[in-house]
Amino acid sequence: MGTPHIYIVSGGKGLAGENVVKSILAQFPDFKVPTTIVSDLHTEDKALSIVLKVKETNGVIVHTMVNKRMRETLTSLCLMHNVVQFDLMGQISDYLTEALGAEPIQVPGLYRKINQDYFDRVSAIEFSLSTDDGMNVRKLSQADIILTGISRTGKTPLSVYLAMFGWKVANVSLVKDIPPPEELFNIDEKRVFGLTIDPSSLIAQRKRRVTQMGSFNSESYLNINTINDELEMAEKIFRRGRFTVIDVTDKPIESTANEIVHMLQERFEIDERRVIHGLNK
């Protein structure tokens, strides 16, 4: 029969169907089965177009249509054109309609809408981890917040903390004698926050880091003159980019996060779900 091309068809974004198909395909690790998501199916013309395309490519359709009329239309078209189709919604929906004595409200993507806060947080955490420590600088323009500063100013833990509230945070480390990425200066400076710290506090932070990492040449890393040079270098970059500077000396992560969020509230129209509540100003 060959490897089938699976078309995941939905009246929403197709995430439910995609998850089911991926779960099944994981059981066949030796095969690469192509998949295509077809989202937002709401008209008979579009359904016919999809069915004809699937027939032309010898594919199959897996659908999660919650709209009964469109589900029946798609199923009929598949039968008419001899296209194999798998209905993931119809049977259980019909069963519940009978068992509960009630009709479904037939709103595509409703589960995701109800749980949007959770999905936003997961997405934000994934984004922040993928852009940690200057990785994927091409994504900086997609970030809600960009943190920058020298080593041990708390960029990573602050990024993860903010991401837990749904903020997409990237962070860029500043290293002496290595130019920062130009992408850092091509984004809205009102979203960029430069973290600075008192030299003595920074030395204490770095000593703890050295203890955790074990033996390495830490002489320059802990040298007060080198640290002062690094902080001066960072200040120059902050001034160049007109970034907002935040002193994190002896501040808990919660306080710094709250400070950043309140600044963003003043500068932009903020989604209330992502405001950090319960912290002292």
Buried (B, 14 or more C-beta within 10 A) or exposed (E): EEEBBBBBBBBBBBBBBBEBBEEEBEEEEEEEEEBBBBBEBEEBEBBBBBBEBBBEEEBBBBBBBBBBEBBEBBBEBBEEEEBBBBBBBBEEBBEEEEEEEEEBEBEBBEBBEEEEEEBBBEEBBEBBBEBBEBEEBEBBEEBBBBBBBBBBBBBBEBBBBBBBBBBBBBBBBBBBEEEBBEBBBEBEBBBBBBBBBEBEBBBBBBBEBBEEEEEEEBEEBBEEEEBEBBBEBBEEBBEEBEBBEBBBEEBEBBBBBBBBBBBBEEEEEBEEEBBBEEBEE
